[in-house]
Amino acid sequence: MNVQTSTRQLIVAGIGTEIGKTVASAVLVEALKADYWKPIQSGALTDSDTNTVRQLISNSVSRFHPEAYRLTQPLSPHAAAEIDGVTIDAQSITTPTTDNLLITELAGGLMVPLNSQYLNVDLVQQLGAPVVLVSRNYLGSINHTLLSAEACQRRNIPILGILFNGPTVPATETFILAYTGLPCIGRIGQEAEITKDVICYYAASVLPVLHQLVEPIQQKS
């Protein structure tokens, strides 16, 4: 497996579906004035996650890189690719060239299949970048968060920290952070509407922690 260790990149992974990875990605992009890339888009091609993040960003520095695969159906990538008559060749997915820090958003959770033998977590390992794990509080989220963290740790994939999204449940969050020993990057509250102002607010709130965690990556040659 070819690991791209030279890239200044963060990979946004969720503990499941509908966790809020795209909103979290927008917050990270705005906070760090980073570029954005979603290697695989499944469904919503006219209203893609790339377009969503682009519309939520206020800074003029961030650039948005084209997807490696654009699939028509809102399904797991392996299933969407089969419907479209495509086989996802993960080895052909290469990080875009940029001098900026890059925020990369996965399509689904870490154990989602891209083809019959390759999972999202394998792509993360191939890209060779640390993960920002997005967690959302619901019944079962402790289990899903710990399993996601363990999936990375078993493959020696570094986790930068956890970003909680949605309603706050202190008992859940306290346990997750204590058990994993991972830092809390921040919390994105339950918002009636996600706007540029909302993204800017949360970008400012996570920036102090991000500066401490991301500085070694930004200094990477």
JOTA-V626356 format. One record per residue. N is the residue number from 0. RES is the residue in one small letter. PHI is phi in degrees with one decimal (NA if undefined). BURIAL is 1 if it has 24 or more other ideal C-beta (glycine too) atoms within 12 Angstrom, else 0. Layout:
# JOTA-V626356
n:res:phi:burial
N:RES:PHI:BURIAL
N:RES:PHI:BURIAL
This chain:
# JOTA-V626356
n:res:phi:burial
0:m:NA:0
1:n:-87.8:0
2:v:-104.3:0
3:q:-89.6:1
4:t:-80.8:0
5:s:-87.7:0
6:t:-83.1:1
7:r:-85.5:1
8:q:-145.9:1
9:l:-121.8:1
10:i:-108.5:1
11:v:-92.0:1
12:a:-122.5:1
13:g:-103.9:1
14:i:-81.8:1
15:g:-180.0:1
16:t:-92.0:1
17:e:55.5:0
18:i:-92.3:1
19:g:107.2:1
20:k:-62.3:1
21:t:-69.8:1
22:v:-63.6:1
23:a:-60.6:1
24:s:-62.4:1
25:a:-61.4:1
26:v:-62.0:1
27:l:-66.5:1
28:v:-60.4:1
29:e:-68.0:1
30:a:-62.2:1
31:l:-100.8:1
32:k:50.5:1
33:a:-90.6:1
34:d:-80.8:1
35:y:-132.0:1
36:w:-150.5:1
37:k:-117.4:1
38:p:-58.1:1
39:i:-130.7:1
40:q:-110.6:1
41:s:-108.5:1
42:g:77.9:1
43:a:51.5:0
44:l:-69.6:0
45:t:-83.8:0
46:d:-134.0:0
47:s:-72.5:1
48:d:-64.2:1
49:t:-60.6:1
50:n:-64.7:0
51:t:-60.6:1
52:v:-63.1:1
53:r:-57.2:1
54:q:-73.8:0
55:l:-95.4:1
56:i:-91.9:1
57:s:-102.2:1
58:n:-76.9:0
59:s:-104.2:0
60:v:-91.1:0
61:s:-61.8:1
62:r:-120.6:1
63:f:-120.8:1
64:h:-98.1:1
65:p:-67.5:0
66:e:-67.9:1
67:a:-75.5:1
68:y:-136.2:1
69:r:-120.6:1
70:l:-106.4:1
71:t:-78.7:0
72:q:-104.4:0
73:p:-80.2:0
74:l:-129.1:0
75:s:-52.3:1
76:p:-51.2:1
77:h:-65.4:1
78:a:-75.0:1
79:a:-63.9:1
80:a:-64.5:1
81:e:-61.8:0
82:i:-62.5:0
83:d:-82.2:0
84:g:71.8:0
85:v:-121.4:0
86:t:-111.1:0
87:i:-72.6:1
88:d:-97.1:0
89:a:-62.0:1
90:q:-66.3:0
91:s:-86.1:0
92:i:-82.8:1
93:t:-118.6:0
94:t:-62.4:1
95:p:-59.8:1
96:t:-80.4:0
97:t:-157.7:0
98:d:-87.5:0
99:n:-96.7:1
100:l:-63.1:1
101:l:-117.8:1
102:i:-98.1:1
103:t:-112.6:1
104:e:-104.3:1
105:l:-74.1:1
106:a:-94.8:1
107:g:91.3:1
108:g:-76.9:1
109:l:-64.8:1
110:m:-96.9:1
111:v:-72.8:1
112:p:-79.3:1
113:l:-96.9:1
114:n:-151.6:1
115:s:-68.9:0
116:q:-131.6:0
117:y:-130.1:1
118:l:-107.5:1
119:n:-53.5:1
120:v:-63.7:1
121:d:-68.6:1
122:l:-64.9:1
123:v:-59.0:1
124:q:-62.7:1
125:q:-63.8:1
126:l:-73.0:1
127:g:68.9:1
128:a:-126.8:1
129:p:-71.5:1
130:v:-106.5:1
131:v:-99.9:1
132:l:-93.6:1
133:v:-96.4:1
134:s:-117.0:1
135:r:-131.2:1
136:n:-77.7:1
137:y:-159.7:0
138:l:-64.1:0
139:g:107.8:0
140:s:-70.9:1
141:i:-61.4:1
142:n:-57.5:0
143:h:-66.4:1
144:t:-69.3:1
145:l:-66.6:1
146:l:-64.9:1
147:s:-65.0:1
148:a:-62.4:1
149:e:-65.7:0
150:a:-60.5:1
151:c:-70.6:1
152:q:-63.8:0
153:r:-64.7:0
154:r:-101.3:1
155:n:58.8:0
156:i:-90.6:1
157:p:-68.7:1
158:i:-110.1:1
159:l:-66.0:1
160:g:167.5:1
161:i:-112.1:1
162:l:-115.0:1
163:f:-86.9:1
164:n:-128.9:1
165:g:97.1:1
166:p:-57.1:0
167:t:-83.2:0
168:v:-125.7:0
169:p:-53.4:0
170:a:-62.7:0
171:t:-67.8:1
172:e:-65.3:1
173:t:-61.3:0
174:f:-65.2:0
175:i:-58.1:1
176:l:-67.4:1
177:a:-68.3:0
178:y:-70.3:0
179:t:-82.5:1
180:g:72.0:0
181:l:-88.3:1
182:p:-74.0:1
183:c:-89.9:1
184:i:-72.7:1
185:g:165.0:1
186:r:-134.3:1
187:i:-106.2:1
188:g:-76.0:0
189:q:-75.1:0
190:e:-110.8:0
191:a:-64.6:0
192:e:-147.6:0
193:i:-98.2:1
194:t:-124.1:0
195:k:-59.7:0
196:d:-63.9:0
197:v:-64.0:0
198:i:-62.3:1
199:c:-62.7:0
200:y:-61.2:1
201:y:-73.3:1
202:a:-60.4:1
203:a:-65.7:0
204:s:-71.4:1
205:v:-93.5:1
206:l:-60.6:0
207:p:-58.5:0
208:v:-69.0:1
209:l:-60.1:1
210:h:-57.5:0
211:q:-69.0:0
212:l:-81.4:1
213:v:-93.6:1
214:e:-52.7:0
215:p:-62.5:0
216:i:-73.6:1
217:q:-66.3:0
218:q:-84.3:0
219:k:-66.0:0
220:s:-83.6:0
